[in-house]
Each structure stands twice: as structure tokens, then as C-alpha cells.
Amino acid sequence: MDEREALALLDAELDPVGDDAAVVDGQVLTTDMLHERTDFPAGTSRYTAGWRTVGASLSDVAAMGAEATAAVAVYAAPTFDEDELLAFVRGARDVCERVDAAYVGGDLDDHQEFTVVSTALGRTDDPVFRSGAQPGDVVCVTGTLGRSAAAIELFERGDLERANDLFRFEPRVAAGLALAPHATAMMDSSDGLARSLHQLAEASGCGFAVDSDRVPVDDAVSELTDGEDAALELATTFGEDFELVVTVPEGELEAARSATSVPLSVVGGVREDGVTIDGEPLPDRGYTHG
């Protein structure tokens, strides 16, 4: 089974399954595991690894419209190198500080492959789930898409400084908090825009119509790819960008935009069924573990 098949299996055993984080009595909880082989290309600094590991979990908190409060991480490696370990912890601490959360420790273990696990906590009395999108809403994304795809290309080219810079994203906690009062559904784009829309469609029992010329493709992707079609493909399907995908009633759009300092792009609208781009079916493709 791949990750999606495994989640479908667990959906029959556990309730609830499917949102970015669990919410228990106002406490938001989420956890993520990353591996060197699949998540950290050669040239990824330990500082970037720490930032990205904890940032991924903080992004899940953001997607629930919650305040981030704290995070911990597990660091496992074949050996403990002083400089690498300190760099990892500093990256984890700095990304927490960026969203006004506390990095409060974790665990160490030896492992044949550099492997990390992060857990983040948040708080909200009114979480935003994936299940509230309604026909007539608009669907928006924060920031730009494709940064991670561009970073991978730069790692392969040996431009490690720029690649690491693109790989360190800012978790959209402040944006999630600002958008929550206006949002009907929300999730992060870690699996890519296309797959996120399919997941939202399934959770909300709706569809989406997207316009390709409204997708905010990051400048770095356009610079590093050959043509607009290739750039759009990476921006919509590569994933790992950790932006927010959010549905908002059309009458709330301007208030939502005014509430956050992060650019909010309308990429389409919510429909009764089907997920399309420029009137054609948008394939359910994106990032999948396993």
C-alpha cells in the first residue's frame, strides 16, 4: 500500500481521520516523520532539515486555523555530530520563533538513516476542517506554489545556498488564524494543489473549477523550467510547498484578503462536482509517501 491506501484502510478503524491535525478539547495535535532518502536531497543543511521538519507540523496547525503553541522533534542518525545536531535544533527553534511558538525539546536515537519526527501543538476553539466548502465559494491559495520543486532542481545543480533558502518555508500560522473566521474549509498544500483540491472535494462533497492563469506560480519555478506548461505542472502537482488552500464565500473574499498580510490568490470556484482546470479534468496527482 502507498500512503493514501493506508489512510483509506485506517479510515475504517479510526474516527476521525483525514484533517491536517486532530483537535481534542481545543488542543490541536499533529505529527510528521521525514527521512533523508525521501525528504532531504543531498546538500540539505541540518539547519534547513530542522526548520523544515518542525515547519511541516506547524503548517498542519496553521491549516486548522489554530494558534501554534509548541513543538518537539525526534532526531535519529547513524552518529551524533556536534555541528549537525546543534544546527538541526537551531533550525527547529528558529521556525518555532517565526510563528510565536516554543521549541521545547524532543528525543535522540541512533538509526541507520537520518530520520526525524516532529510533533506540534496548537490551540483553537473554532477549528477549520476540510469538510465545509460549498458551491459558490471561491477557492484561494496563500503565497506562491512550486518553491520546493525549484529547490530540488537547484540541489541537483549544486546551487546549495539558494536551494536551502527555498526549502525553508514560513508556516502560514498567522495567515491561518486570520483566514479562519472567513473560511469554510482549509488545508495545507503539502501534497500539491491538484491533490489538495481532490481531498477537499472528497471531504466536502463538492467539486472545483480552477483557472490555470490564476495559479500563483513561484518565479523560481518559471526561471528553472522550460515553458509555462512545465512550470504550471510543477506548481500544481509537486507539492511540499506548505501553503494554505482555503475556500471562502465570495462575499467574504475582500475581508479575508484584508485580514492577512500574505498574498491570497483566487484560483477558481467551488462547484457541485468534478475537479477541473480550464474546463478539463484535473488529475489527482501529487506528493505521496511510500
TIGULUM-331937 format. One record per residue (C-alpha): residue number from 1; residue in one letter; x, y, z. Coordinates in steps of 0.2 Angstrom, whole numbers. Layout:
<nodes>
+------+------+-------+-------+-------+
| voke | gulo |     u |     v |     w |
+------+------+-------+-------+-------+
|  NUM |    A |     X |     Y |     Z |
...
+------+------+-------+-------+-------+
</nodes>
This chain:
<nodes>
+------+------+-------+-------+-------+
| voke | gulo |     u |     v |     w |
+------+------+-------+-------+-------+
|    1 |    M |     0 |     0 |     0 |
|    2 |    D |     5 |    18 |    -3 |
|    3 |    E |     1 |    32 |    10 |
|    4 |    R |   -16 |    35 |     3 |
|    5 |    E |   -21 |    17 |     3 |
|    6 |    A |   -15 |    15 |    20 |
|    7 |    L |   -25 |    31 |    26 |
|    8 |    A |   -41 |    23 |    17 |
|    9 |    L |   -38 |     7 |    27 |
|   10 |    L |   -36 |    17 |    44 |
|   11 |    D |   -52 |    27 |    40 |
|   12 |    A |   -62 |    12 |    43 |
|   13 |    E |   -54 |     9 |    60 |
|   14 |    L |   -51 |    27 |    67 |
|   15 |    D |   -63 |    41 |    69 |
|   16 |    P |   -60 |    55 |    63 |
|   17 |    V |   -46 |    53 |    50 |
|   18 |    G |   -42 |    65 |    36 |
|   19 |    D |   -39 |    83 |    43 |
|   20 |    D |   -22 |    91 |    44 |
|   21 |    A |   -22 |    89 |    63 |
|   22 |    A |   -33 |    82 |    77 |
|   23 |    V |   -42 |    93 |    89 |
|   24 |    V |   -46 |    87 |   106 |
|   25 |    D |   -55 |   100 |   118 |
|   26 |    G |   -47 |   114 |   109 |
|   27 |    Q |   -30 |   107 |   108 |
|   28 |    V |   -23 |   104 |    91 |
|   29 |    L |   -10 |    90 |    89 |
|   30 |    T |    -1 |    84 |    73 |
|   31 |    T |    15 |    73 |    70 |
|   32 |    D |    26 |    70 |    55 |
|   33 |    M |    40 |    59 |    50 |
|   34 |    L |    54 |    63 |    37 |
|   35 |    H |    68 |    53 |    30 |
|   36 |    E |    85 |    58 |    22 |
|   37 |    R |    82 |    47 |     7 |
|   38 |    T |    64 |    54 |     3 |
|   39 |    D |    64 |    71 |    11 |
|   40 |    F |    81 |    79 |    11 |
|   41 |    P |    91 |    80 |    -5 |
|   42 |    A |   110 |    79 |    -5 |
|   43 |    G |   115 |    96 |     1 |
|   44 |    T |   101 |   100 |    13 |
|   45 |    S |   109 |   108 |    28 |
|   46 |    R |   105 |   101 |    45 |
|   47 |    Y |    98 |   119 |    49 |
|   48 |    T |    86 |   118 |    35 |
|   49 |    A |    81 |   100 |    40 |
|   50 |    G |    77 |   106 |    57 |
|   51 |    W |    67 |   121 |    51 |
|   52 |    R |    58 |   110 |    38 |
|   53 |    T |    54 |    96 |    49 |
|   54 |    V |    46 |   106 |    63 |
|   55 |    G |    39 |   118 |    50 |
|   56 |    A |    29 |   104 |    42 |
|   57 |    S |    20 |   100 |    58 |
|   58 |    L |    17 |   119 |    61 |
|   59 |    S |     9 |   120 |    44 |
|   60 |    D |    -4 |   107 |    49 |
|   61 |    V |    -8 |   118 |    64 |
|   62 |    A |   -10 |   133 |    53 |
|   63 |    A |   -22 |   123 |    42 |
|   64 |    M |   -34 |   121 |    56 |
|   65 |    G |   -34 |   140 |    59 |
|   66 |    A |   -26 |   137 |    76 |
|   67 |    E |   -13 |   147 |    86 |
|   68 |    A |     4 |   137 |    87 |
|   69 |    T |    10 |   134 |   105 |
|   70 |    A |    24 |   122 |   105 |
|   71 |    A |    34 |   108 |    95 |
|   72 |    V |    46 |    94 |    99 |
|   73 |    A |    56 |    83 |    87 |
|   74 |    V |    65 |    66 |    87 |
|   75 |    Y |    82 |    66 |    79 |
|   76 |    A |    89 |    49 |    74 |
|   77 |    A |   105 |    47 |    64 |
|   78 |    P |   120 |    34 |    62 |
|   79 |    T |   131 |    46 |    73 |
|   80 |    F |   129 |    62 |    83 |
|   81 |    D |   139 |    75 |    75 |
|   82 |    E |   140 |    91 |    86 |
|   83 |    D |   139 |   104 |    72 |
|   84 |    E |   125 |    94 |    64 |
|   85 |    L |   114 |    91 |    79 |
|   86 |    L |   116 |   110 |    85 |
|   87 |    A |   111 |   116 |    68 |
|   88 |    F |    96 |   105 |    67 |
|   89 |    V |    90 |   111 |    84 |
|   90 |    R |    93 |   129 |    80 |
|   91 |    G |    83 |   127 |    64 |
|   92 |    A |    69 |   119 |    73 |
|   93 |    R |    69 |   133 |    86 |
|   94 |    D |    70 |   147 |    74 |
|   95 |    V |    55 |   141 |    64 |
|   96 |    C |    45 |   140 |    80 |
|   97 |    E |    50 |   158 |    84 |
|   98 |    R |    45 |   163 |    67 |
|   99 |    V |    27 |   158 |    72 |
|  100 |    D |    27 |   163 |    90 |
|  101 |    A |    28 |   145 |    96 |
|  102 |    A |    41 |   137 |   108 |
|  103 |    Y |    53 |   123 |   104 |
|  104 |    V |    53 |   113 |   119 |
|  105 |    G |    64 |    98 |   116 |
|  106 |    G |    62 |    80 |   110 |
|  107 |    D |    72 |    64 |   109 |
|  108 |    L |    88 |    57 |   102 |
|  109 |    D |    91 |    40 |    94 |
|  110 |    D |   103 |    30 |    83 |
|  111 |    H |    97 |    25 |    66 |
|  112 |    Q |   104 |    18 |    50 |
|  113 |    E |    97 |    33 |    41 |
|  114 |    F |    95 |    51 |    46 |
|  115 |    T |    76 |    51 |    51 |
|  116 |    V |    66 |    64 |    61 |
|  117 |    V |    49 |    66 |    68 |
|  118 |    S |    41 |    82 |    74 |
|  119 |    T |    25 |    85 |    84 |
|  120 |    A |    17 |   102 |    85 |
|  121 |    L |     3 |   108 |    97 |
|  122 |    G |    -9 |   122 |    94 |
|  123 |    R |   -25 |   129 |   101 |
|  124 |    T |   -42 |   134 |    94 |
|  125 |    D |   -60 |   134 |   100 |
|  126 |    D |   -66 |   135 |    82 |
|  127 |    P |   -56 |   124 |    70 |
|  128 |    V |   -57 |   125 |    51 |
|  129 |    F |   -60 |   107 |    44 |
|  130 |    R |   -59 |   101 |    26 |
|  131 |    S |   -77 |    97 |    25 |
|  132 |    G |   -86 |   114 |    24 |
|  133 |    A |   -84 |   120 |     6 |
|  134 |    Q |  -100 |   125 |    -3 |
|  135 |    P |  -104 |   128 |   -21 |
|  136 |    G |  -102 |   147 |   -24 |
|  137 |    D |   -87 |   148 |   -13 |
|  138 |    V |   -71 |   154 |   -21 |
|  139 |    V |   -55 |   143 |   -18 |
|  140 |    C |   -39 |   153 |   -14 |
|  141 |    V |   -21 |   149 |   -10 |
|  142 |    T |    -8 |   159 |     0 |
|  143 |    G |     9 |   164 |    -7 |
|  144 |    T |    16 |   155 |   -22 |
|  145 |    L |    17 |   137 |   -27 |
|  146 |    G |    32 |   127 |   -33 |
|  147 |    R |    46 |   133 |   -21 |
|  148 |    S |    51 |   115 |   -16 |
|  149 |    A |    51 |   110 |   -34 |
|  150 |    A |    63 |   124 |   -38 |
|  151 |    A |    73 |   119 |   -23 |
|  152 |    I |    75 |   101 |   -29 |
|  153 |    E |    81 |   107 |   -46 |
|  154 |    L |    94 |   119 |   -38 |
|  155 |    F |   100 |   105 |   -26 |
|  156 |    E |   103 |    94 |   -42 |
|  157 |    R |   113 |   109 |   -50 |
|  158 |    G |   123 |   111 |   -35 |
|  159 |    D |   117 |   129 |   -30 |
|  160 |    L |   115 |   124 |   -12 |
|  161 |    E |   114 |   141 |    -4 |
|  162 |    R |    99 |   146 |   -14 |
|  163 |    A |    91 |   128 |   -13 |
|  164 |    N |    92 |   128 |     6 |
|  165 |    D |    84 |   146 |     6 |
|  166 |    L |    69 |   140 |    -5 |
|  167 |    F |    67 |   124 |     6 |
|  168 |    R |    65 |   134 |    22 |
|  169 |    F |    46 |   140 |    20 |
|  170 |    E |    37 |   150 |    33 |
|  171 |    P |    22 |   141 |    41 |
|  172 |    R |     6 |   150 |    37 |
|  173 |    V |     1 |   151 |    55 |
|  174 |    A |    -3 |   169 |    56 |
|  175 |    A |   -12 |   168 |    39 |
|  176 |    G |   -22 |   153 |    45 |
|  177 |    L |   -28 |   162 |    61 |
|  178 |    A |   -33 |   177 |    50 |
|  179 |    L |   -42 |   167 |    37 |
|  180 |    A |   -51 |   156 |    50 |
|  181 |    P |   -66 |   167 |    53 |
|  182 |    H |   -69 |   168 |    34 |
|  183 |    A |   -65 |   151 |    29 |
|  184 |    T |   -77 |   137 |    25 |
|  185 |    A |   -63 |   124 |    23 |
|  186 |    M |   -45 |   124 |    23 |
|  187 |    M |   -29 |   113 |    22 |
|  188 |    D |   -11 |   115 |    18 |
|  189 |    S |    -4 |   111 |     1 |
|  190 |    S |     9 |    98 |     6 |
|  191 |    D |     3 |    86 |    -7 |
|  192 |    G |     1 |    99 |   -21 |
|  193 |    L |   -13 |   109 |   -26 |
|  194 |    A |   -21 |    96 |   -38 |
|  195 |    R |   -22 |    83 |   -24 |
|  196 |    S |   -27 |    95 |   -11 |
|  197 |    L |   -42 |   100 |   -21 |
|  198 |    H |   -47 |    82 |   -24 |
|  199 |    Q |   -45 |    79 |    -5 |
|  200 |    L |   -56 |    94 |    -1 |
|  201 |    A |   -69 |    89 |   -14 |
|  202 |    E |   -70 |    72 |    -6 |
|  203 |    A |   -71 |    79 |    12 |
|  204 |    S |   -84 |    92 |     7 |
|  205 |    G |   -94 |    83 |    -6 |
|  206 |    C |   -91 |    96 |   -19 |
|  207 |    G |   -81 |   100 |   -35 |
|  208 |    F |   -69 |   113 |   -40 |
|  209 |    A |   -66 |   123 |   -56 |
|  210 |    V |   -48 |   131 |   -57 |
|  211 |    D |   -41 |   143 |   -70 |
|  212 |    S |   -23 |   140 |   -74 |
|  213 |    D |   -19 |   158 |   -77 |
|  214 |    R |   -24 |   162 |   -59 |
|  215 |    V |   -12 |   149 |   -51 |
|  216 |    P |     2 |   159 |   -42 |
|  217 |    V |    17 |   150 |   -49 |
|  218 |    D |    33 |   155 |   -40 |
|  219 |    D |    46 |   165 |   -50 |
|  220 |    A |    59 |   152 |   -46 |
|  221 |    V |    49 |   138 |   -55 |
|  222 |    S |    47 |   149 |   -70 |
|  223 |    E |    65 |   153 |   -71 |
|  224 |    L |    71 |   135 |   -69 |
|  225 |    T |    58 |   126 |   -81 |
|  226 |    D |    56 |   127 |  -100 |
|  227 |    G |    39 |   135 |  -103 |
|  228 |    E |    23 |   139 |   -94 |
|  229 |    D |    16 |   122 |   -95 |
|  230 |    A |    30 |   114 |   -86 |
|  231 |    A |    30 |   127 |   -73 |
|  232 |    L |    12 |   125 |   -70 |
|  233 |    E |    13 |   106 |   -69 |
|  234 |    L |    26 |   108 |   -55 |
|  235 |    A |    17 |   121 |   -46 |
|  236 |    T |     1 |   111 |   -46 |
|  237 |    T |     7 |    93 |   -43 |
|  238 |    F |    24 |    93 |   -35 |
|  239 |    G |    18 |    98 |   -18 |
|  240 |    E |    29 |   101 |    -2 |
|  241 |    D |    26 |   120 |    -3 |
|  242 |    F |    15 |   121 |    14 |
|  243 |    E |     4 |   135 |     8 |
|  244 |    L |   -14 |   136 |    13 |
|  245 |    V |   -28 |   130 |     1 |
|  246 |    V |   -44 |   139 |     8 |
|  247 |    T |   -62 |   141 |     2 |
|  248 |    V |   -71 |   157 |     6 |
|  249 |    P |   -89 |   163 |     2 |
|  250 |    E |   -87 |   176 |   -12 |
|  251 |    G |   -95 |   189 |    -1 |
|  252 |    E |   -81 |   186 |    12 |
|  253 |    L |   -66 |   187 |     0 |
|  254 |    E |   -61 |   205 |     2 |
|  255 |    A |   -62 |   204 |    21 |
|  256 |    A |   -51 |   188 |    20 |
|  257 |    R |   -39 |   197 |    10 |
|  258 |    S |   -38 |   212 |    21 |
|  259 |    A |   -36 |   201 |    36 |
|  260 |    T |   -19 |   193 |    31 |
|  261 |    S |    -3 |   201 |    25 |
|  262 |    V |     1 |   186 |    15 |
|  263 |    P |    -5 |   187 |    -4 |
|  264 |    L |   -21 |   177 |    -6 |
|  265 |    S |   -24 |   172 |   -24 |
|  266 |    V |   -41 |   166 |   -30 |
|  267 |    V |   -38 |   151 |   -42 |
|  268 |    G |   -56 |   146 |   -45 |
|  269 |    G |   -73 |   142 |   -38 |
|  270 |    V |   -82 |   128 |   -29 |
|  271 |    R |   -94 |   118 |   -40 |
|  272 |    E |  -106 |   104 |   -37 |
|  273 |    D |   -94 |    90 |   -43 |
|  274 |    G |   -79 |    87 |   -53 |
|  275 |    V |   -62 |    94 |   -51 |
|  276 |    T |   -56 |   104 |   -67 |
|  277 |    I |   -43 |   116 |   -74 |
|  278 |    D |   -48 |   126 |   -89 |
|  279 |    G |   -63 |   116 |   -91 |
|  280 |    E |   -53 |    99 |   -92 |
|  281 |    P |   -52 |    86 |   -78 |
|  282 |    L |   -38 |    90 |   -66 |
|  283 |    P |   -29 |    73 |   -62 |
|  284 |    D |   -27 |    68 |   -44 |
|  285 |    R |    -8 |    69 |   -44 |
|  286 |    G |     3 |    75 |   -31 |
|  287 |    Y |    16 |    70 |   -17 |
|  288 |    T |    13 |    53 |    -9 |
|  289 |    H |    24 |    44 |     4 |
|  290 |    G |    28 |    26 |     0 |
+------+------+-------+-------+-------+
</nodes>
